[in-house]
Amino acid sequence: MKLRHVLAGLTVAMATAPGLLSAQAKITSPKEFFGHEVGADYELPNYTKLHQYFIKVANESDRVLLDTIGFTEYGRPQIMAIVSSPENLKNLARYKEIARKLALAEGVDSMEAKRLAKEGKTIVWIDGGLHATEVLGAQQLIEDLWQFSSMNDEETTRFRNETIILLVHANPDGQEMVSDWYMQEPDKLRRATNIPDLYNKYAGHDNNRDSYMNATKESTNISRVAFMEWHPQILYNHHQTGPAGTVMFAPPFRDPANPNFHSGIITGIDRLGSALHSRMIAENKPGTTMRTGASYSTWWNGGVRTVAYFHNVVGLLTETIGSPTPSSIPFMADRQMRSADLPLPIAPGPWHFRQSIDYSITANRAVLDDASRNREFWLFNRWQMGRDEIAKGDKDTWIVTPRGLAAVKAAEAADRGNAPAGGAG
């Protein structure tokens, strides 16, 4: 085995002799490394520990490369784990080039796009930790790395063969600060994440308002890697917390849909959101809501997943309950009746952080399942959106907005009011 650090990208990888896939049988589990499972009550590993674990897994697995995409405002390495099959990892440069050509679209005709889509791999971005007090996001990355690198079941193997998974830490400084604050309290019952400090050096919670400006190092790192280097077809941004009386909000988002980007973004979001909710029901994980279940939409354009829309990337957001301090799901009468936006309500009761981890993994697997089964669709779809948006520049384009339609309706009503009364003649 050979550990490689390349400080332009600080890439940590493992080179193994061909055919030694049996070595995959022993990858250190989170429980072995941290002393507890991911999501254990009253436990919250910091970024230093997470980084050490990612390095260890990258050393042990030929299915993982670890890249430093840049450095944070406090000087910490900001890491991204690349998980795929050993064969795919050997050909990353080619798959990145395919993704770039399809994303930029210019100079690529439909025949070449179909050929590239057939050859390429779906690139799926899953990040966590952006809002550091929303502690689930960073912790689920640990479980993601463990499961997607170590498991050999048919589904996980398909994920590695057909996709390239990018596990991206969005705010290392914040995780270090919040976790240290939580764990410093010796009395477990008094532990809390309400740190009295900005958990991003300059932006705090507003780091997710920076993706259109890239004023912070972390946002700059993310934007460069996502939109200039890797060009993923799908970007999944984990957040907290879920609406009261539920476990998770997931797309589809509420109307009206934003008309300022390609319609394929809306249908892509709805497609993956439906897959997510369906998988939750299949696994008997109740309490996921959509659309009117919360206020989230496609209209806020300064965050990580919404800026992605303007790059023709299907961006997802979920908001999930849970904290290492056990909590409970409250009784809310309006959340107990099944509806189209709450297909499987959850009964009130106690809740543990590990359950939130499990829901996050199910959500990730739902996305990866579609991405891996429909690889050519996702790659070709990215090209189609780019082609269509380029073509718009050669002709007049009218954007229909709710305000414009309201004006039309008002004018129609005024015309009807001024019309002469009819009568029998």
C-alpha positions, 0 to 999 in steps of 0.5 A: 500500500502506498499513501499519496499526498499531493498538496495542490489537491492533497490527494490521499489514495491507496494503490493496491496490487491487482486483484486484492479486492479481498482486502476490502473485507477489512476497512475500519468501521466508524465504531472501531475508529470513534469508539461508537457508531455514527449517530450515537447519543451524546457523541459528536466527533469533530472535524479533526477526527473526521479527517483522520477517519477519511485518511484511514479509509482512503489508505485501506480502500482502493475504492476511495481517493481523498482530495483536499479541494482547498483550505478554509478561512482558519487554514484547515484542509477542506476535503472531498472523498471520491468513491467509485470502483477501482477501475473508474478511479483509474480513469477519473481524468477521462470521466471528468473530461466527458462531464465537462464536454457535456456540461459546456455543450458547445461544439458537441452535437447530439450524436457525440453527446449520446456517445459520451453519455454511453461512455461516462459515469454519473457524477453525484455530489453529496455534501454535508456540514455547511451549517455547522449547528445542523450537525447531521450533515457532516456526521452522515458523510462518515457513514456514507464513506463507510458504507459506500466503500466497504459494502459489497451488496449488489446495489452498492456495487452498482453505485460504484460501477455506474457513478462517481460519488463526491462526498464533500465537506462544506464547512470544516471550521464550523464542525470543529467549533460546534463539536468541540463546544458540544463535547466540552460539557462533562454532563451529557444532559447539558450538552448543546450546539448553541455555540456563541460564535460564528461557525464560519469565520466571516459569514456564520450561517450566511455561508449559504448566502455566498454561492453567488459571490464566493467571498469566503474561501470555502464557497470559492473551493466548492464553486471551483470544484463543482462548476469548473472541475467536476461538473456533477449532474446531481448535487445534494445539499443536506440541511436541518431541521425538518418541519415539526411533526415530521422527520424530513422535508424533501423535494418536490418543492412548492409552487410556483416553480422558478422560470429562470432556468431550464425546465429539466431542472424542475423535472429532475428535482421532482424525479429524484424527490419522488424516488426518495419518498418512495424509498422511505415508504418502502423501508417503512421510514415514515414522516417525510413531507414535500411541497406545501409541507415546508416553505422551500422552493426554487426561488432563493438563488444564492445557496449551494443547491440553487446556484447549481440550477444556473449551471444545469445541475439538478440540486436537491435539498433535504431538511431533517430533524435530529441531534446527538441529544435525544429529542422527540417528535411532537404531536401535531394534529395537522401532521397525522392525516395522510396527504399528497404532500405527507404520504406516510405520517409519523406518530409522535414519540422519542427520536435518536440521532442514529435514526436521522443518520439512517434517514439520510443514508436512505435518501442518499441511496435513493438518489444514487439508485436513480443515478446509477440505473439511469446513467445515460439519461443523466449525462445526456440530460445535462447536455440537452439543457446546455444546448437549449440554453445556448440556443436561447441566446440566438433568439428573443426569449420571453419569461412568463412570471406570476406578476406578469400573468397577474397583470394579464388577468387584471387587464382581462377582468377590466375588459370584461367589465367594460364590455357592452351588455348583451341582449336579445335582439 
